[in-house]
Amino acid sequence: MEQERRSLLLKEYQETPDYKEKIVQRLKIQDACNRSVEAKVYAMAACKNDPFFFINNFCWTPNDKYEQYHFPFILYKFQEELIIWLKKHIDDGSDGFMDKSREMGATWVIMTLFLWHWLFSDNFNALVGSHKMEKVDDKTKDSLY
C-alpha cells in the first residue's frame, strides 16, 4: 500500500508544470550539446561553475521500486540545501555530521557532488564508506559505485 502511495505521488509530481519545465530545459540543453561544439563548451563551463546545473541536466538516479527505473536527477529544494552544506564542508575542509533517513536521495546527492568535484576540481579526493563493506563496490545495483 505504501508503494502504491509513493508511485501515485511520483506520477503526480511528474505531471507538475515545474517538473515538466525542468525536463524540457534538460532536453534542450542536451539537444544543443548534440548539435554544437560551442554548446558543449558552454554546458561544460556551466557544469564546472554550478553543481546544480550539472546534476539537474546531466545526472540520472535509479530506483527499482518504480516501474520506471532510471530517473533524470532533478534536485528538490532540500537536496539543494544539502549540497550547499556539503560543499561548504568540503571547501572548508571541515567535518560535518548528517542524520540521514531513507528514500530522500541523500546518498545520490553525495555521490553526484563527489562526481562533480572529481570531474571539475583540481586534486579532489574523497573516501566513500558504507555500514557494510560490500555495499561500496560489489558491482550490484545497490553498490555506491
Backbone as CSV, one residue per row, in Angstrom:
resi,resn,N_x,N_y,N_z,CA_x,CA_y,CA_z,C_x,C_y,C_z
1,MET,0.813,-1.182,0.000,0.000,0.000,0.000,0.867,1.261,0.000
2,GLU,1.947,1.245,0.782,2.853,2.393,0.823,3.499,2.627,-0.538
3,GLN,3.867,1.531,-1.208,4.484,1.664,-2.520,3.509,2.256,-3.528
4,GLU,2.267,1.888,-3.456,1.252,2.461,-4.346,1.108,3.961,-4.101
5,ARG,1.126,4.354,-2.834,1.024,5.781,-2.473,2.207,6.553,-3.048
6,ARG,3.405,5.997,-2.899,4.607,6.655,-3.417,4.577,6.752,-4.941
7,SER,4.138,5.688,-5.589,4.050,5.703,-7.053,3.078,6.776,-7.528
8,LEU,1.960,6.913,-6.840,0.979,7.935,-7.192,1.559,9.333,-6.993
9,LEU,2.260,9.549,-5.880,2.886,10.849,-5.622,3.928,11.172,-6.696
10,LEU,4.708,10.178,-7.086,5.717,10.392,-8.125,5.055,10.780,-9.444
11,LYS,4.024,10.063,-9.825,3.328,10.387,-11.086,2.712,11.775,-11.027
12,GLU,2.153,12.143,-9.888,1.582,13.485,-9.737,2.674,14.542,-9.869
13,TYR,3.824,14.293,-9.242,4.942,15.240,-9.337,5.423,15.379,-10.775
14,GLN,5.509,14.259,-11.491,5.986,14.291,-12.867,5.021,15.019,-13.800
15,GLU,3.809,15.254,-13.356,2.826,15.990,-14.151,2.783,17.484,-13.818
16,THR,3.570,17.926,-12.842,3.534,19.342,-12.464,4.229,20.189,-13.520
17,PRO,3.794,21.444,-13.675,4.462,22.333,-14.639,5.941,22.536,-14.326
18,ASP,6.304,22.601,-13.037,7.700,22.806,-12.640,8.574,21.646,-13.118
19,TYR,8.126,20.429,-12.886,8.889,19.258,-13.311,9.004,19.216,-14.833
20,LYS,7.891,19.427,-15.509,7.900,19.398,-16.971,8.835,20.466,-17.546
21,GLU,8.843,21.639,-16.934,9.735,22.715,-17.383,11.197,22.305,-17.241
22,LYS,11.520,21.657,-16.124,12.904,21.213,-15.904,13.303,20.123,-16.893
23,ILE,12.377,19.238,-17.219,12.668,18.194,-18.203,12.874,18.803,-19.586
24,VAL,12.037,19.757,-19.944,12.180,20.424,-21.250,13.521,21.149,-21.327
25,GLN,13.895,21.855,-20.248,15.190,22.546,-20.234,16.320,21.537,-20.406
26,ARG,16.240,20.439,-19.701,17.254,19.394,-19.773,17.376,18.864,-21.208
27,LEU,16.240,18.605,-21.832,16.253,18.099,-23.205,16.822,19.124,-24.182
28,LYS,16.479,20.390,-23.989,17.007,21.439,-24.871,18.521,21.547,-24.743
29,ILE,19.022,21.489,-23.523,20.471,21.579,-23.296,21.174,20.390,-23.934
30,GLN,20.648,19.198,-23.727,21.282,18.016,-24.300,21.200,18.009,-25.822
31,ASP,20.079,18.472,-26.369,19.950,18.576,-27.817,20.966,19.575,-28.378
32,ALA,21.086,20.730,-27.721,22.059,21.734,-28.169,23.475,21.163,-28.125
33,CYS,23.790,20.409,-27.083,25.126,19.811,-26.973,25.372,18.781,-28.072
34,ASN,24.333,18.074,-28.443,24.476,17.091,-29.527,24.661,17.751,-30.886
35,ARG,24.199,18.982,-31.030,24.232,19.666,-32.317,25.432,20.591,-32.494
36,SER,26.037,21.024,-31.374,27.024,22.092,-31.489,28.171,21.924,-30.498
37,VAL,29.380,22.047,-31.013,30.559,22.031,-30.147,30.538,23.249,-29.227
38,GLU,30.109,24.384,-29.756,30.030,25.603,-28.945,29.077,25.402,-27.761
39,ALA,27.945,24.750,-27.983,27.002,24.482,-26.895,27.624,23.556,-25.858
40,LYS,28.416,22.584,-26.310,29.108,21.686,-25.379,30.073,22.470,-24.497
41,VAL,30.778,23.420,-25.100,31.731,24.233,-24.343,30.992,25.061,-23.283
42,TYR,29.887,25.683,-23.685,29.092,26.465,-22.722,28.524,25.575,-21.618
43,ALA,28.015,24.405,-21.997,27.454,23.483,-20.998,28.539,23.000,-20.046
44,MET,29.711,22.708,-20.581,30.816,22.258,-19.729,31.209,23.353,-18.741
45,ALA,31.267,24.592,-19.206,31.590,25.712,-18.312,30.510,25.883,-17.254
46,ALA,29.249,25.753,-17.655,28.150,25.874,-16.691,28.211,24.746,-15.666
47,CYS,28.511,23.541,-16.125,28.652,22.403,-15.199,29.779,22.638,-14.214
48,LYS,30.911,23.133,-14.709,32.064,23.366,-13.846,31.762,24.405,-12.775
49,ASN,30.968,25.418,-13.119,30.668,26.502,-12.181,29.518,26.209,-11.238
50,ASP,28.696,25.208,-11.540,27.456,25.047,-10.789,27.063,23.576,-10.665
51,PRO,27.230,22.989,-9.478,26.852,21.581,-9.327,25.360,21.346,-9.558
52,PHE,24.524,22.346,-9.272,23.084,22.200,-9.528,22.819,22.021,-11.022
53,PHE,23.479,22.834,-11.835,23.317,22.732,-13.282,23.755,21.352,-13.762
54,PHE,24.905,20.897,-13.282,25.437,19.589,-13.664,24.462,18.474,-13.300
55,ILE,24.013,18.451,-12.058,23.143,17.363,-11.598,21.781,17.432,-12.283
56,ASN,21.178,18.610,-12.296,19.835,18.750,-12.860,19.761,18.448,-14.353
57,ASN,20.856,18.613,-15.064,20.804,18.463,-16.513,21.541,17.252,-17.074
58,PHE,22.409,16.631,-16.272,23.202,15.546,-16.839,23.255,14.275,-15.988
59,CYS,22.728,14.289,-14.797,22.809,13.102,-13.938,21.480,12.351,-13.907
60,TRP,21.592,11.080,-13.630,20.437,10.183,-13.530,20.508,9.446,-12.203
61,THR,19.384,9.004,-11.712,19.347,8.226,-10.485,18.430,7.021,-10.688
62,PRO,18.848,5.856,-10.213,17.994,4.669,-10.355,17.089,4.490,-9.138
63,ASN,15.970,3.837,-9.354,15.119,3.436,-8.236,14.277,2.256,-8.699
64,ASP,14.616,1.066,-8.203,13.929,-0.140,-8.661,12.585,-0.363,-7.973
65,LYS,12.166,0.582,-7.168,10.857,0.461,-6.525,9.728,0.926,-7.439
66,TYR,10.094,1.493,-8.589,9.104,2.009,-9.515,9.236,1.314,-10.863
67,GLU,8.163,1.346,-11.621,8.176,0.762,-12.960,9.253,1.433,-13.813
68,GLN,9.318,2.753,-13.744,10.398,3.499,-14.401,11.623,3.362,-13.505
69,TYR,12.723,2.832,-14.024,13.894,2.562,-13.189,14.861,3.740,-13.123
70,HIS,15.190,4.340,-14.263,16.122,5.471,-14.300,15.335,6.774,-14.348
71,PHE,15.739,7.704,-13.491,15.078,8.995,-13.427,16.088,10.107,-13.684
72,PRO,15.694,11.131,-14.441,16.554,12.310,-14.503,16.707,12.841,-13.079
73,PHE,17.927,13.105,-12.675,18.146,13.592,-11.308,17.860,15.081,-11.301
74,ILE,16.678,15.419,-10.856,16.282,16.811,-10.714,16.139,17.057,-9.221
75,LEU,16.956,17.967,-8.729,17.063,18.185,-7.294,15.812,18.833,-6.698
76,TYR,15.445,18.350,-5.529,14.443,19.017,-4.700,15.157,20.110,-3.915
77,LYS,14.403,21.048,-3.392,14.974,22.164,-2.620,15.819,21.647,-1.452
78,PHE,15.320,20.656,-0.708,16.080,20.149,0.441,17.379,19.484,0.003
79,GLN,17.419,18.918,-1.221,18.652,18.341,-1.729,19.644,19.439,-2.126
80,GLU,19.131,20.547,-2.656,20.000,21.692,-2.958,20.616,22.231,-1.665
81,GLU,19.825,22.303,-0.605,20.342,22.770,0.687,21.422,21.826,1.208
82,LEU,21.244,20.524,1.004,22.263,19.553,1.408,23.550,19.783,0.623
83,ILE,23.444,20.049,-0.671,24.634,20.299,-1.485,25.374,21.533,-0.994
84,ILE,24.648,22.594,-0.686,25.278,23.819,-0.165,26.028,23.496,1.120
85,TRP,25.393,22.759,2.006,26.006,22.388,3.291,27.245,21.514,3.069
86,LEU,27.118,20.482,2.228,28.251,19.594,1.948,29.404,20.331,1.285
87,LYS,29.073,21.156,0.294,30.110,21.897,-0.435,30.886,22.819,0.492
88,LYS,30.194,23.451,1.431,30.870,24.314,2.399,31.864,23.504,3.229
89,HIS,31.448,22.329,3.684,32.350,21.490,4.484,33.528,20.987,3.647
90,ILE,33.258,20.629,2.407,34.347,20.177,1.525,35.317,21.329,1.268
91,ASP,34.780,22.496,0.917,35.626,23.651,0.607,36.429,24.112,1.820
92,ASP,35.820,24.049,3.008,36.500,24.468,4.240,37.397,23.380,4.818
93,GLY,37.238,22.156,4.343,37.988,21.034,4.906,37.533,20.711,6.315
94,SER,36.266,20.966,6.599,35.755,20.755,7.952,34.845,19.524,8.004
95,ASP,34.713,19.000,9.207,33.849,17.852,9.426,32.396,18.296,9.517
96,GLY,31.512,17.371,9.226,30.086,17.631,9.371,29.372,16.325,9.632
97,PHE,28.321,16.398,10.394,27.523,15.207,10.687,26.130,15.401,10.113
98,MET,25.648,14.368,9.436,24.319,14.441,8.839,23.527,13.232,9.301
99,ASP,22.375,13.471,9.856,21.453,12.409,10.195,20.612,12.154,8.953
100,LYS,20.675,10.960,8.408,20.116,10.680,7.088,18.994,9.659,7.196
101,SER,17.871,9.974,6.561,16.786,8.999,6.507,16.794,8.319,5.135
102,ARG,16.038,7.258,5.009,15.987,6.518,3.754,15.039,7.190,2.770
103,GLU,15.294,6.908,1.481,14.403,7.346,0.405,14.334,8.859,0.203
104,MET,15.360,9.585,0.643,15.391,11.032,0.445,16.457,11.441,-0.575
105,GLY,17.211,10.477,-1.073,18.200,10.753,-2.102,19.524,11.298,-1.588
106,ALA,19.745,11.226,-0.288,20.985,11.797,0.267,22.226,11.109,-0.286
107,THR,22.186,9.790,-0.395,23.352,9.068,-0.919,23.644,9.505,-2.344
108,TRP,22.601,9.640,-3.170,22.808,10.045,-4.560,23.276,11.490,-4.642
109,VAL,22.785,12.346,-3.757,23.267,13.738,-3.730,24.762,13.756,-3.416
110,ILE,25.159,13.024,-2.407,26.571,12.975,-2.012,27.424,12.426,-3.153
111,MET,26.992,11.324,-3.748,27.787,10.701,-4.812,27.876,11.603,-6.047
112,THR,26.786,12.290,-6.398,26.863,13.176,-7.567,27.690,14.416,-7.266
113,LEU,27.651,14.898,-6.023,28.511,16.034,-5.671,29.976,15.610,-5.723
114,PHE,30.282,14.406,-5.240,31.651,13.888,-5.356,32.046,13.750,-6.820
115,LEU,31.138,13.252,-7.650,31.422,13.133,-9.082,31.697,14.502,-9.679
116,TRP,30.874,15.490,-9.327,31.066,16.855,-9.829,32.451,17.368,-9.433
117,HIS,32.818,17.210,-8.166,34.144,17.649,-7.724,35.239,16.887,-8.454
118,TRP,35.063,15.586,-8.602,36.076,14.764,-9.258,36.277,15.204,-10.702
119,LEU,35.188,15.545,-11.383,35.284,15.968,-12.778,35.824,17.382,-12.945
120,PHE,35.489,18.297,-12.024,35.720,19.715,-12.261,36.649,20.409,-11.264
121,SER,37.123,19.703,-10.255,38.024,20.328,-9.279,39.414,19.721,-9.401
122,ASP,40.413,20.545,-9.189,41.781,20.050,-9.194,42.058,19.313,-7.889
123,ASN,42.708,18.176,-8.001,43.189,17.424,-6.842,42.097,17.056,-5.851
124,PHE,40.911,16.720,-6.329,39.844,16.313,-5.419,40.024,14.860,-5.020
125,ASN,39.832,14.595,-3.741,39.952,13.247,-3.210,38.862,13.067,-2.166
126,ALA,38.143,11.968,-2.239,37.102,11.681,-1.253,37.124,10.199,-0.941
127,LEU,36.780,9.874,0.268,36.655,8.482,0.683,35.173,8.183,0.853
128,VAL,34.750,7.025,0.367,33.355,6.632,0.475,33.288,5.343,1.274
129,GLY,32.420,5.331,2.257,32.249,4.144,3.089,30.781,3.793,3.199
130,SER,30.527,2.654,3.775,29.170,2.202,3.998,29.144,1.397,5.279
131,HIS,27.952,1.212,5.816,27.831,0.402,7.031,28.175,-1.057,6.751
132,LYS,28.157,-1.443,5.475,28.578,-2.775,5.063,29.619,-2.626,3.958
133,MET,30.800,-3.173,4.157,31.906,-3.023,3.217,31.509,-3.412,1.793
134,GLU,30.774,-4.513,1.645,30.443,-4.995,0.303,29.493,-4.071,-0.452
135,LYS,28.841,-3.141,0.230,27.911,-2.223,-0.437,28.624,-1.076,-1.160
136,VAL,29.920,-0.912,-0.940,30.632,0.187,-1.575,30.896,-0.105,-3.048
137,ASP,31.388,-1.290,-3.364,31.757,-1.572,-4.750,31.631,-3.055,-5.066
138,ASP,30.433,-3.610,-4.905,30.247,-5.033,-5.184,29.621,-5.304,-6.551
139,LYS,29.524,-4.243,-7.378,29.027,-4.337,-8.760,27.556,-4.755,-8.855
140,THR,26.796,-4.531,-7.782,25.361,-4.766,-7.836,24.650,-3.419,-7.930
141,LYS,23.356,-3.451,-8.154,22.599,-2.215,-8.267,22.557,-1.429,-6.962
142,ASP,22.830,-2.072,-5.842,22.845,-1.377,-4.553,24.218,-0.794,-4.205
143,SER,25.208,-1.058,-5.032,26.563,-0.597,-4.783,26.669,0.909,-4.974
144,LEU,27.478,1.565,-4.155,27.673,3.003,-4.291,28.410,3.353,-5.575
145,TYR,29.287,2.476,-6.038,29.999,2.738,-7.297,29.420,1.901,-8.409
